């Protein structure tokens, strides 16, 4: 499911009287669950630096645990080296210290009901 479809479902649901909280920066583009339980987590992201708890696009002082997630997730093998560039802040990327797999997403659950 794409993000536009998920947001349309949320708008339709809210219009029908359901209460919905605002979609925050921790919402990210849907990535299919084909990569298992680590999909969407930093430890499965191409931008995460293995062994340093850092991300190539975040700042050098931003600790990024492998179990965290953000809206700039890129599926791929994590980096074995490199230096954080400080291109975004944790707030700008929507960094959260929790899993955000599709099976936990309320928009994905709603889409399945309407599919």
Number of C-alpha atoms within 10 A of each C-alpha: 14 10 14 10 13 19 14 13 17 22 13 12 14 13 11 9 8 10 10 11 7 7 11 9 15 17 19 18 15 19 16 12 13 8 12 10 14 19 24 29 24 30 27 24 24 18 23 30 24 21 13 15 16 23 28 20 18 23 18 15 9 14 14 24 21 22 17 17 29 26 20 20 23 19 18 14 14 19 17 11 12 14 14 18 12 15 11 14 13 18 11 14 20 17 21 20 14 13 19 23 19 18 12 10 14 11 21 19 13 14 16 9 8 7 5
